[in-house]
Amino acid sequence: LKVNQPKFNQRRISSAKFLGELYNYRMVESAVIFRTLYSFTSFGVNPDGSPSPLDPPEHLFRIRLVCTILDTCGQYFDRGSSKRKLDCFLVYFQRYVWWKKSLDVWTKDHPFPIDIDYMISDTLELLRPKIKLCNSLEEAVRQVQDLEREFLIKLGIVNDKDSKDSITEGENLEEDEEEEEGGAETEEQSGNESEVNEPEEE
């Protein structure tokens, strides 16, 4: 991600696909997958929404990387703590997508690529057919704020009457990982001789 050059794009797609397959075969844990997904939507992205040289306004390749990983192994995050982690990530992912869509680089003559829209819709439909999709950046931001406030309340940092101060998505992921059991285990850890991952149970 530090080297934003198109010539490496195909290699990145292959690496994302490979990482997803490693999870499917229990070679990496779900924590690795989620850290990677969050890095795609946060590394080099300015909190105030201003353009960044690491993630230019017209650069949509990170969305492709997210969809590639989710299309490869996301179907296994369908229950237990991994399901909750994916649900949380999809809230942040929608905010990132809508932030990209809202940038001035997209105009009537140069609209947001429809193939990216279809890719996102297909991925979300595959993983969460009943998910409520955001229709604007404001709605996506509001969902993130509600999610972060819910975490703060559960952690006892604030109560229902406190303000809706935000915490970073990285902190959300870390706290969730501490309180919830991780998604996948390696074969050595789980004692399971099966080569292919199976959906997790509570």
N, C-alpha and C positions, 0 to 999 in steps of 0.2 A: 504493500500500500504506500510505502514511502517513495517508490519509483513509479510515478504515474505515466507510463509509456504504453501506447496501444500495442506495440510489438510483443508485449508480454501477456496480452489478454487471453489468448488461447491457452497459454500455459497456466494462467490463473484459473480458468474454467476447469481445466483438467485436474488441477490440484484440489479445487473445491469438490469436484466429483469424487476424487480419490479419498478425500477426508470423510465424505458421507459414507462411502463404502467401508472404510475402516470402522466406522461406528456400527454399521450393519453386521460386520463380522466380529464385533466385540473386541476390537483392537484399541479403541479409545473410548473414553467415558463421555457422557452427555455434557459434562462441564466444559470439555474442550470444544464441542460443537457450539455451545451457546456463547462462549467467550469469543469465538471466531465470528459468529453472527453479529454480536454486539459491536465488535471492532469494525465491521463493514459499515455500520450505521453511525459510528461515533468517532473513529480515529481520523483526526485531521479536519473534523467538522466543527466549525465555530459555534459555540453555544448561542450566540446572538443571531445566528442565521446568515451572517455575512459570508461572501464567497471565500473559498480557501484554495490555495494552489494545489493542495493534496486532493481536493474534491471539487473541481471546477463546476460551475452551474450546469453546463451542458453534459457533464460526465455522468452517465447513468450505469456504468459498468458494475458498480457495487450492487445495484439492484439485481443484475443478472447473477452475480455470485451468490447472493442470498437465496434466490430462487433455485439455483442449481443445487445447493446443499439441502434445502428443504424438500425439493423434488426427489432427492436421492435417499434421504433417511428420515424425513419429517413424519412419515406415516407411523413410525414407531413411537412417536411422542403423543400417544393417544390416551394415556391414563396415568394416574399417580402424579408424583411431583414433576415429572418431565412434561406432562400435559399442561400443568399450571405454568411452568417456565416458558413453554412455547406460546401459550396464550398471552403472557406478559410481553414476550418479544414482539409478537405480531402487533401489539399496540404501538410500540416504538417504531416498528417497521413502517406502519401506515403513516405515522407522523413524518418520518424521513421521506417517504414517497411524496406526500403532499407538500412538504417543504420544497422538494425538487420541482414539483409541478407549479408552485407559486412564483418561481423566480422569473425575472423579467426577460430572460433569454427566450422564453416561449411566447410566441405571438400568434396571431391569426394566420399569418403567412408561413410561420415556422412553429407549428403546434408540437405539443408533447407527443413523442412517437407512440403510435397506436399499438405497435407490436409489444412495447414495454407494458402498456396497459393490459393487453391480453395475457402476457406472461404472468403478471402479478395476479390477475383474476383467476387464471388457471391454477396457480400454486395455492392460493387461498381456498379455492373451491375444492381442491383435492384434500387439503388438510383439515379445513374447518368449513364444511358446506353451509352451516347455519350462522357463520360469523356475521356480525353487523359491520358492514364496511363504512368507513368515514366518507363523507361527501364534501369535505372542505378541510383546509388546514386548521381553521379554528376548532372544528369538531375533533380533529385528531389531537391537537394540543390539549383540549379539554379532557379527552380520554386519558392522556398521559398524566395530567395533573390529578385526576381522580384516582388513578392507579397508585401514584406515588403517595397521595394522602392516605389511601387505604393501608399501604405498607407502614407509614409512619404511625398510624393509629394502632396497628397490630403490634408494632415494636414498642409501643408505649411512649414514643417520643412526643406525640401530640395527642390531643383528644378531639372529639367531634366539634368542639367550639373554637378550636385553634385555627389559625390562618392556614391557607393551602400552600404553604411554602414547599418548594420542590426539592427533591434530592436527585442526584445523578443516577442515570440508568445503570451505571457500573455498580454503584452502591446497592441498588435494588437487586441486581443479580447476585452479588456476594452475600447479602443478607438471606436471600431466598435459598442459596446453596447451603448456608450454614444451618438453616432451620429445616430444610427439606432434604430427603435422601436423594443422592445423585441418580441420574437416569440409567446409564449402562454400566456394566462392569466387564472387566476383561475375563477371559475364560478361566484364568488362574484364580481370580478373585471369587468368581461366582461358582466355580466347580461344575459348570455346565459344559458338557462336551460338545454341544451343538455348535456348528460352525457359523450359523446365521443367527442374527439377533432376532428376538421375538418381542412383541409389544409388552411393555412393563405392566406389572400389577401393583395395586395399592400395598 
